[in-house]
Amino acid sequence: MSAQPSCLIVGAGMAGLTAASALSAGGWQVTVVDKGRGVGGRMATRRISDGRFDHGAQFFTVRDPGFREQVELWVHRGWVLPWFEDGGHTRYRAEGGMSQLAKHLAAPLNVRSGVKLSEVSPLGNGWRATSDTGEAFDADALVLTAPPEQSLALLGDCALGLADGVVEQLGTVDFDPCFALMVLLNGSSRVPEPGYFRPQLGPIEWLADNTRKGVSRGPRSAVTVHATGDFSRMNFDAPLDEVASRLLVAADPWLGGSVESWQIHRWKYAKPVAGTWPGCLFSRAPSPVAFAGDGLAGGRVEGAFLSGLAAARSLKY
Ligand SMILES: Cc1cc2nc3c(=O)[nH]c(=O)nc-3n(C[C@H](O)[C@H](O)[C@H](O)COP(=O)(O)OP(=O)(O)OC[C@H]3O[C@@H](n4cnc5c(N)ncnc54)[C@H](O)[C@@H]3O)c2cc1C
């Protein structure tokens, strides 16, 4: 490695941004690339007209003392704030929407959005990653934070050179998909205070009124509807407008009947439902590479944060 080691991080979600911050603080030269238009990954916020919707992660909880320290700093800076309490845990939301927190974290980093990598392969003692437009990124080390199936696809045959057990452990991770329907209403929703509801029946797992939540500032309710994992799996390949119609009917009691417009997003890898949760996985061969992301850490924003940190540590920053 050169005097200032370099690292390429694939993914600007919570895991990638956390690893990038830690490695940068440790003197590494870090580049983060993400195929999305912006940063945040599944901490995603979308606009429809004057409505703003968190359509991926809705909130996060804190259990780990190190994460608590980090969250207290974010609260102090006004980036996150408590939304509601449930089961003894505070649910935190990000000011302006979940993607806004990612934007704050990305601001001091070298992040390239809209770059989809199609291949990574060893180059000398390090790596060369190539985007789908042919742009090359060289680095001493690699951190892969996409869902394991996608990270393995990027590595292709190089995965055969990874340390014993890494591919097998990555292969145990399975995700539930999730349909996220975003509905802009003409008036107010019937989602109760403080702006969320979990129906215990039918295809809907979660409803949130982003206006009550404080994310959408418009006069009209902007409601996010998440389908259950079972419904999303069973209807994964169904036409999106068909899925949306079924969710709109199921959500009607909380929408108040005055739908102005809607959009639907299909998360293929929404939440990990099976895996061994090692935190992260590291292999020195064929060149230094760490695998991170919530899929290795039991899911959730907190898991992604801890996994990103573990990945940075595995590179011995
Ligand atoms: C519908 C839904 C609801 C959720 N609700 C909650 C919740 O309430 N509370 C909670 O704590 N968590 C929740 N989660 C989970 C939470 O969003 C995730 O745990 C966390 O955001 C994962 O972060 P990550 O960095 O591991 O992965 P991601 O955020 O998925 O980041 C991975 C990034 O890699 C990028 N990428 C992948 N392949 C490539 C490539 N080839 N080239 C370039 N970039 C690439 C992707 O674009 C993505 O941005 C929810 C998730 C979903 C989808």
The ligand as an SDF file (V2000), in Angstrom:
LIG
                    3D

 53 58  0  0  0  0  0  0  0  0999 V2000
  -39.2690   -0.2940    3.0710 C   0  0  0  0  0  0  0  0  0  0  0  0
  -38.1830   -0.2730    4.0990 C   0  0  0  0  0  0  0  0  0  0  0  0
  -38.4730    0.0660    5.4200 C   0  0  0  0  0  0  0  0  0  0  0  0
  -37.4650    0.0820    6.3690 C   0  0  0  0  0  0  0  0  0  0  0  0
  -37.7540    0.4890    7.6360 N   0  0  0  0  0  0  0  0  0  0  0  0
  -36.7630    0.6090    8.5390 C   0  0  0  0  0  0  0  0  0  0  0  0
  -37.0050    1.1720    9.8130 C   0  0  0  0  0  0  0  0  0  0  0  0
  -38.1140    1.6120   10.1090 O   0  0  0  0  0  0  0  0  0  0  0  0
  -35.9740    1.2310   10.7050 N   0  0  0  0  0  0  0  0  0  0  0  0
  -34.7130    0.8080   10.3820 C   0  0  0  0  0  0  0  0  0  0  0  0
  -33.7970    0.9140   11.2220 O   0  0  0  0  0  0  0  0  0  0  0  0
  -34.4440    0.3010    9.1560 N   0  0  0  0  0  0  0  0  0  0  0  0
  -35.4320    0.1990    8.2480 C   0  0  0  0  0  0  0  0  0  0  0  0
  -35.1710   -0.2790    7.0040 N   0  0  0  0  0  0  0  0  0  0  0  0
  -33.8330   -0.8310    6.7360 C   0  0  0  0  0  0  0  0  0  0  0  0
  -32.8030    0.2670    6.5250 C   0  0  0  0  0  0  0  0  0  0  0  0
  -33.2290    1.1250    5.5090 O   0  0  0  0  0  0  0  0  0  0  0  0
  -31.4910   -0.4250    6.1540 C   0  0  0  0  0  0  0  0  0  0  0  0
  -31.1280   -1.3170    7.1920 O   0  0  0  0  0  0  0  0  0  0  0  0
  -30.3020    0.5180    5.9440 C   0  0  0  0  0  0  0  0  0  0  0  0
  -30.6900    1.7240    5.3490 O   0  0  0  0  0  0  0  0  0  0  0  0
  -29.3030   -0.2410    5.0970 C   0  0  0  0  0  0  0  0  0  0  0  0
  -28.1590    0.5440    4.8230 O   0  0  0  0  0  0  0  0  0  0  0  0
  -26.9840   -0.1000    3.9880 P   0  0  0  0  0  0  0  0  0  0  0  0
  -25.9390    0.9530    3.8250 O   0  0  0  0  0  0  0  0  0  0  0  0
  -26.5880   -1.3950    4.5650 O   0  0  0  0  0  0  0  0  0  0  0  0
  -27.6260   -0.4640    2.5610 O   0  0  0  0  0  0  0  0  0  0  0  0
  -28.2610    0.4760    1.4530 P   0  0  0  0  0  0  0  0  0  0  0  0
  -28.8990    1.6460    2.0690 O   0  0  0  0  0  0  0  0  0  0  0  0
  -29.1060   -0.4070    0.6040 O   0  0  0  0  0  0  0  0  0  0  0  0
  -26.9870    0.9670    0.6050 O   0  0  0  0  0  0  0  0  0  0  0  0
  -26.3760    0.1680   -0.3690 C   0  0  0  0  0  0  0  0  0  0  0  0
  -26.0810    1.0600   -1.5570 C   0  0  0  0  0  0  0  0  0  0  0  0
  -25.2990    0.3350   -2.5220 O   0  0  0  0  0  0  0  0  0  0  0  0
  -25.6050    0.8750   -3.7830 C   0  0  0  0  0  0  0  0  0  0  0  0
  -25.1990   -0.0750   -4.8140 N   0  0  0  0  0  0  0  0  0  0  0  0
  -25.5940   -1.3640   -4.9460 C   0  0  0  0  0  0  0  0  0  0  0  0
  -24.9960   -1.9250   -6.0220 N   0  0  0  0  0  0  0  0  0  0  0  0
  -24.2060   -0.9560   -6.5860 C   0  0  0  0  0  0  0  0  0  0  0  0
  -23.3620   -0.9300   -7.7320 C   0  0  0  0  0  0  0  0  0  0  0  0
  -23.2200   -1.9860   -8.5290 N   0  0  0  0  0  0  0  0  0  0  0  0
  -22.7220    0.2260   -8.0290 N   0  0  0  0  0  0  0  0  0  0  0  0
  -22.8750    1.3290   -7.2390 C   0  0  0  0  0  0  0  0  0  0  0  0
  -23.6780    1.3500   -6.1400 N   0  0  0  0  0  0  0  0  0  0  0  0
  -24.3330    0.2300   -5.8200 C   0  0  0  0  0  0  0  0  0  0  0  0
  -27.1300    1.0660   -3.7320 C   0  0  0  0  0  0  0  0  0  0  0  0
  -27.5580    2.0170   -4.6910 O   0  0  0  0  0  0  0  0  0  0  0  0
  -27.3390    1.5320   -2.2930 C   0  0  0  0  0  0  0  0  0  0  0  0
  -27.4420    2.9420   -2.2120 O   0  0  0  0  0  0  0  0  0  0  0  0
  -36.1460   -0.2670    6.0170 C   0  0  0  0  0  0  0  0  0  0  0  0
  -35.8440   -0.5820    4.6880 C   0  0  0  0  0  0  0  0  0  0  0  0
  -36.8550   -0.5650    3.7360 C   0  0  0  0  0  0  0  0  0  0  0  0
  -36.5160   -0.8290    2.2970 C   0  0  0  0  0  0  0  0  0  0  0  0
  1  2  1  0
  2  3  1  0
  2 52  2  0
  3  4  2  0
  4  5  1  0
  4 50  1  0
  5  6  2  0
  6  7  1  0
  6 13  1  0
  7  8  2  0
  7  9  1  0
  9 10  1  0
 10 11  2  0
 10 12  1  0
 12 13  2  0
 13 14  1  0
 14 15  1  0
 14 50  1  0
 15 16  1  0
 16 17  1  0
 16 18  1  0
 18 19  1  0
 18 20  1  0
 20 21  1  0
 20 22  1  0
 22 23  1  0
 23 24  1  0
 24 25  2  0
 24 26  1  0
 24 27  1  0
 27 28  1  0
 28 29  2  0
 28 30  1  0
 28 31  1  0
 31 32  1  0
 32 33  1  0
 33 34  1  0
 33 48  1  0
 34 35  1  0
 35 36  1  0
 35 46  1  0
 36 37  1  0
 36 45  1  0
 37 38  2  0
 38 39  1  0
 39 40  1  0
 39 45  2  0
 40 41  1  0
 40 42  2  0
 42 43  1  0
 43 44  2  0
 44 45  1  0
 46 47  1  0
 46 48  1  0
 48 49  1  0
 50 51  2  0
 51 52  1  0
 52 53  1  0
M  END
$$$$
